[in-house]
């Protein structure tokens, strides 16, 4: 209902450290250095060839005048009538040859830079995503998925544009500026000094003017968007506005917003008017001043400059002014790309699970699990113990239920079992082997996890079940679907197994998604199974089907069942009741129900 908060823009500041980090991107260019070097050769050739264009065009426009014109010649006969057409034809042919050469050089420059850039971007994308997938869970707790996606998408796109065009264009403009200064200095150092003291300065001032005006326009657009948000929020929540009689408050907020828009737009208009006046008066005036000075140097008995050289001088001046004007925006793009590269390299250089977990043993896992005095705190909250000296033993094939209020540590145990996190102290063993010694991939291949909130991947039902074992055949997929009580509803779809589930499985119901997840786990055929409240969000009919599928899945497997509905864990071999990361009760359902004023018994009574 009130004014939305404005997001602070992240400003890219170049520093020695940021440039050093950004330089790591050149390690990805190493395999393509020979081709990249050839591309730079073509860049220099095409830019150098471009420098001949204003020179030859000047010679063409001023053709037929090999010596300074005399006053008599300028009055009795126009310079057009003195043109040597043979010379014009020669210059025209030279220009044609120049265009052909520059076209060839530019073609190979663009093709080579594009090929090198795309190969480099492919390698960076592959490396960045490979490392992201293997990052420890704590990394994803510290970084938002949206920001990580932006790093892979928009940051890489920014780097891609910079490598493909911006850097090449930046250095091309530098070559044009340097070449132009050299030429005009050779032609007339006096005129060159006059030009360098006026045109470049005016061009830079014009660029700064333009950037400031664009900044004001963006502020006005942002303010306009904020005012529209005020309208949308208050009309959507009109009931609250009227209930709290805050009509005058929201009117004041909106009036304040539109007054800011008015002031910004008026300020922008004043600066635009000043900018146009500056262009007309100063920039164009500077160009006219240069031409006026140059013309004085081409006429009269004391003329020191040939007319054709003067035309080339003017064209070089125009080219150089345009190049100087483009340099700030190109530099800003390179600056942004360096910032994007720095962020991307920070992700790539971080340690993955492969770097952190050095276990290399691959024993046959049977499913006996032991926690001995295990304590744990999340890396971001070192002062808060989630598990405190937790000890329990689970024999091969047993069904263990974890019960307790939210925050008791149930889901944390599930995460530690899969070794998403390393324990702070104590020991965690499987079949007597410390998990630190077991290869992390081998460990997780022996486990399956069925969560409460199932996330399916966009694609077909078959592809989602195959996620449990990508090498399984159709017969195994169908058998897994049948055991998960999913085959009947799958067959009811016109496309059957090829039915698209939509984004995150949105086209399926909660019970259907759970059964697909169970089929996926059945196909994996794990030794250790972890169920995290897999039926808590389902209706009665779906819960019965899912529970029946879960019972089949748990047969002959070590199973950890996290449950709020105590009715689903009565058949468990052992129930661990957790409070504040400690086991306060343990035993079978019947044993725990006999404890007077027991935590489990009280929970059961509350649910009944």
N, C-alpha and C positions, 0 to 999 in steps of 0.2 A: 504493500500500500504506500510505502514511502519511496524516496529516491533510491535507486539501486546504487550499490557501491561500484566505484570505478576501479577497473583492474590497472595495476601499474605496469607500464611497458618496460620490458627488459631491454636496457641499452647495452649495445655491444661496445665494450671498451678494449682496444688493442693493448696488450702488454707483452713483455718479453716472454712470460710464462705461457700466455695463450697462443702466441705465435709458435713457440716450441712444441706445444701440444698439437697444434694444427699441422706442423711439419711432418707428423707421423703418417699423414695421408700419403706422403710420397713413397712410403714403403709399399703401398699398393700399386704405385706406378712403375716400380722397378722392373717387373716382367715385360713392360711395354716401352722401356726407355728408348731403344733404337728407333721404333716407329714414332714415338713422341718427339724425338730429336729431329726426325725428318719433317714432321709437321711444323716444327719451329722454323726450319729452313724455308719451307714454303710460306710461312707467315712473314718472314723477313723479305722474301722475294716479292710477295704480293704487295706488301706495304711499300717497299722501295719502288716497285713499278708504279704504284699509285702516286708517288711523288713526281713522276715524270708527266702526269696528266696536266696539272696546272701549268707546268713549264711549257709543254708543247701547245696547249690550248692558247696560252699567251702569245706564243710565237705565231700561231695561226691567225689570231685576231689582229696582231700587229704586223703581219707579213707584208713584205714589199718595202719595208723601211729599214735599210741596213745601217743608215747613219742618222744622227739626230736631225729632225726636221728643221728647216729654216723658216723664218717668218714669211718669206715670199712663197714658199711652197705651200704653207698653210693657208695663204689667202688666194693664190692663183689656182691651186689644184687641191682637191680633197685627198686625204691619205688613202681613201678607198680606191681612187683612180691610179694610185702608185703601187698597188698591190702586185707582186710578182706571182702570177697564178701557178707557175711551175713550183715555186716555193710552197705555195698553199697545198698543191697536190702531194708534194713530198711530205709535208707535215701531216696531212690527212692520212697518208699511208702509214706514217710512223705511229699516229694515234690508233689506227686500226690494228697494227701489229701489237701495240701496247695493250689494247683491249683483249686481244686474243691471249697474250701471255698472262695478263692479270686474271683472266677467266680461268685459265688452266691452273695457275698457282692457287687461286682462291678455291677452286673445286677440290684439289688435293688437300689443301689445308683443312677445309671443313670436313671432308670425308675422314681424314686421318685423325683429327682431334675428336670427332664423333666416335670413331671406332675405339680409340684409346680410352675415352671417357666412359663409354658404355661398358667396356671390359672392366675398367676400374670400379665403376659403380656396382656392377654385378658382384665383384669380389667383396666389396665393402658390405653390400646388403647381405650376402651369404655369411660373411664372418660375423656381422653384427647380430643377425638373427640366430646363428648357431650359438653364439655366446649368450644371448638372451634366454634361449630355451634351457641352457644348462646353468643359468644363474641360480644361486640358493634362494629359498623362499624368503629369507630376510630381505633380499634385494627388492622383491616385489612388495614387501611391506613398506619399504622406504621410498618407493617410486610409484607414481600413478601410471596405470596402463595407458591412459590418454597421452601422457607426456612421452612415454616410451614409443608409442605408435608414431607420435610426431617426429621423434628422432629418426625413426626408420623411414618415414615417408617424406615429410616436408624438409627436414634438414638435409637429407640425401639429395632431394630434388634441387635444393639451393646449391649444394656443392656441385651437382651435375651441371647446372647451368653455368656456374662459374668456370669449371674446368673446360667445358665445351666451347663457350663463347666469350665470357666476360674477361678472363685473363688475356686471351688472344686479342680481344678488342682494345683492352687497356694498353697493352704494349704496342698495338698498331697505332693508336692515337699518339703515344709517346714518340714513336718513330716519325710520324707525320709532323709533330711539333718540332722535333730536333732537326729533321730534314728541311722543313720550311725556314727555320731560323738560319740554318747554314746558307740556304740559297739566297734569301733576301739580304743577308749580310754581304754575300759576294756581289750581288747586283748593286746595292747601294747601302753602305754602312750607315750613312746619315739618315736616310729614309727608314732603315731598319730600326735605328735607335728611337726615332719618333714613333714608329708603329708599336714597338715593344713597350713603350712607356704609356701607351693609350689603349689599344685594342684588347690585349690580354687582361688588363685590369678591369676594363669595362665588361668583358665577357664573364669574369669571375663574379663581379658584383651582380650582374644579371642573374647568374645561377643562384647565388645566395638569396637574392630577392625572390626568385621563383620558388625556392625551397621553403622560405618563410611563409609565403602566401599559401602553398600547399598544406603546410602545417596548420595554418589558421582554418583552412577549409575542412581539414580532417577533424579538428576540434569541434567545428560547427556541426559536422555530420554526426559525431559522437554524441553531442548534446541533443541533437534532434532525435537520435535513437533512444536516449534516456527519457526524453519527454514522451515519446511514443510508448515506452515501457510503463510510464506513470499512468497513461490513459488505459492501457491494456490491463494492468494490475487492478486498478481501481474500478473499472467497469466489470471485470470478472468477479471481484470481491465486493460488488455494490451493496450486498446484504450487510456485510460488516461495516461498510462506510455509514450506511443509514442507521444500523443498530447502535453504533457508538457516536452518532451525530457528528461525524468528522468531515462533513462536506467542506466546510471552510478551510480545514487543514489541508486537504488534498488539492483544493483550488489554489491555495497559497503556494504549495509545492510546484504545481503545474505552471503557475504564473512566473515563479522564479526561474523555472527551466526555460520557458519561452523567451523571457527577458534576456537570459544568457545567450540564447541563439541569436536574438536580434543584435545584441552588442557585438558578438563575434562576427556576424555577417557584415555589419557596418564597418567594423575594423578591417575586415578582409577586403571590402570594397574600396576603402580609402587607400590601402596598400596596393591594390590592383591598379587604381588610377595613377598612383605614384610610379608604379612599375612601368606602365605603358608610356608615361611621360618620360621616364628615364631612358627607355629603349629609343624613343623618337629623338630625344634631345641629345643624350650622351653617346649611346652606342652607335646609332646611325650617324650622329654628328662626328664621332671619332673616325668612322670610315670615310665620310666625306672629306674630313680634314686631311687624312692620309692621301686620298686621291688628289685633292687640291695641291698638296705639297709635291706629289709625284709629277703632276702635270707641269708644274713650274720647272721641274728638272728635265722635262722632255722637249721644251720649246725654247726658242731664243738662241742666239749665237753661243751662249755659255752653257748650252744643254749638256748634261752629264749622263743622261739615261736614255737609252733607246726606247722607242714606244713599245716594241714587242716585249722587251724586258719589263717594262712598266706594267703591261697587262698581266704578265706572269707573276709579278710582284703582288698585284691586287688579288689574283686568284689564290696565291699561296697564303695571303693574309686572311682571306675568307675561310680557306681550309683549316688554317691554324686556329682561328677563332672558334670554329665549330668543334675542333678537337679539344681545345682548352675547356669549352663549355661542357663537354661530355665527360671529362675526367672526374669531377666530383661524384657524379652518380655511379660511375664505374667503380671508383674507389670505395664508395659506400657499400656496393654489392659485394666486393671482395672482402670488406670488413665483416659483413654479415656472414659470409661463407666461412670465414676464419672462426667466428663464434660458433657456427653450426658444427664445424669440424671438431672444435674443442670439445663440445658436448658429446659428440658421437664417439670420439676417441676415449673419453672418460668411461663410456659404457664398455667399449671393446677391451680396455686395459684392466677392467675389474676381474677379480678372481671368480671362476665358475666352480661348480661342484666338482668338476674333474680336477681342478687345481687344489681344492680344499680337502677332498676325500681321497686319500691315497691307498685305501685298501685294495688288495689285488687277489685275495683268496676267493675261490668260487666253489665252496663246499655244497654238497647236496643238502638242501634245506628241508627239514622234516616238520618244523613248526613248533618246537619247544622254545618258549620265550621266558626270559627272566629279567626283571628289573630289580636291582639291588641298591637300595639307598639312593635312588635317582632324584636329583634336584634339578630344577630348570627355571630359568628366567629368559624372557625374550630379549634379544640384543638391544632393542630400543628402550627397554625398561629394566635396567640392571638391578634396581632396588626393589622390584616386586617379584617375589617368588611365586611361580605358578604351580610347580610341583615341589614338595618338601619331603626329602628322604623317603621316597615312595618305593616300596618293595612288594613284589608279588611274583608268583611262578605259574606259568601256564604250560600244561603238558600237551604233547602232540595230539591234535584232533579235538581238544576241548573247546567248549563254547563259554566265553567269558563276557559277562555283561558289565558295562560301566554306567553307574547311576549317580546322579547328583544334580544340584541346582546349577543354573548357568554360571560359568566362571569357576566351576569346581576343578576343572582340568581335564575333562573327558576328551575334548577335541584335541587338546595339546598332546595327550598320550597317543592319539591316532596319528598325529603329525610326527611325533618322535619315533613311533614304530616304523614309519616309512622313511625315517631319517631325513625329514625336511629340515630339521634342526639337530644340532649336536647338544647332548646333555651338558649341564654345567658341572655336575659332579656325580659320582656313583658309577655304576656299570649297567650296560644293557647288552645281553647276550642272546644269541639264537643257536640252539642246539649246543650250547657250551662255548661257542665262538664269539668273541667280542665283535660287535658290528663294525667297529673301526677297521677291522682287518678284512672285512668282506667287501668285495667290489660292489659299489653302490648300484650299478645297473643290474648286476646279478641279484642283489637283495630285492630290488623292487620288481624284478621279473617274477619273483616268487610270491608277490602280494597283489591283491586286488582291493579296490576301494569303491564302495557304493555310497555316495553322499545323499543328504536330504534334498538338496537343491541340485538336481541333475542338469548338467550342461551338455547338450548334444552339439555336434559340429554340423555346420551347414553341409548338406549333401543327402544321400539316400539313407534309408534305414539299414541297408546292407553295409554301407561304408561305416556307419556308426558302430554296428556290431563287430565288424572286422577290425575296429580299433583295438579290440582285445587281443587279436592275433591276426596281423595283416596277411599271413601266409596260409590261413585256413581256407578250405574249399567250401563250396556252396552247401554240401551235405552237412558239414560241421556247423555252419551258420544256421541252417534250418533246425538242426537238433538243439542248438543253444536257445533259439527262439522258442521252441516247444517247451523246453525245461523251464524257461522264464515266464511261461503263460502268455507269451507275446505273439505266437504264431497265428492264432485265430484272428486277432484284430489286424495284424499285418495283411493277412489274406483277404480281409474285407475291403482293403483299399484297391482301387482299379489297377494301380501300378505295383501292388504287392511290395516285395523287398526293395524295389526301385523308387518307392515313394519318397519325395523330398520332405525332410523334416522342418525346413525353414531355419531362419537365424536362431541359434540357441535352442532349436527344437520347438519353436513357437507353434507349429502346426499340429502338435500332439498334446494330449492332455497330460496332467501330472502323473497319473497312474501308468499311462503308456510310456512316458519317458523313463519312469523308474524301471519298468520291465525291460526296456531296451538296454538300460544300464546294467541290469542283472544279466541279461543275455551276453553282454560284452564281457562281464566278469566270468561267466560260465565258460565262454570260449577261451579265455585266458588260462583257465584251469589252475588257479593259484594254490599255494600251500597254506598261506595265511590270508584270511579275509577280514576286512574292516568295514563295518556297517555303521554309518553315522546317521542315526534317526531316519532310516530309509523309508519309514511308513508314516511319519508323524504328520505330514501335510496332505494325507489322502483321505477320501471318503471311505465309508465302511466297505462298500463293494470292492473298490480298488485295493484297499488295504488287505482284504482277504486273498485276492489274487496275488498281490505282491508278496505277502507273508508266506503263502504257499510256495512261491518261487524261491524265496530266500531260504526256506527250510531245505529245499532240494540243494541249493547252492552251498549250504553250510555242512552238508553231509561229508564226513571224513576230512574235514578241514579245521585247522585252528582258527577260531572265529572270535573277533572282538566286536561286541554289539553295544553301541551307544544308543540309549533309548530314554525317552521321557515317558512314553506309555509303558508302564510296568507290565501290562498284560501281555506284551510281546516277548518278554524275557523270562517267563516262568519256567521254561524248559532248559534254561542255561545251567551248565555244570557248576558255575560259580558266579556270584554277583559281588562286584566291588562297589561299595558305596563311598563316594568321595565328598569331602568338604575341604575347601581352601587348599587343594592340592595334596591332601592326606587321605589315607584309607581309614575310615572310621568304623566300618562294618564290612564283613565279608562272609559269604556262605551261600547256600541254595535259597530259593524262594521260601520254602517251608521253614528253614532254619531262621531266616531273618524275620519272618512274620511272627515267630514266637518270642522275639526280643521285646520285652516290655518297654514302651516309650522309645523304641528304636527309630532311627532316622528312616530306614526303609519302610517299616510298618506305618509310620506316620504319613509318608509320601503315598503309600498305597491306599490308605484310608481317605486321604484328601482327594485322590483321583476317583475313588468309588463314589 
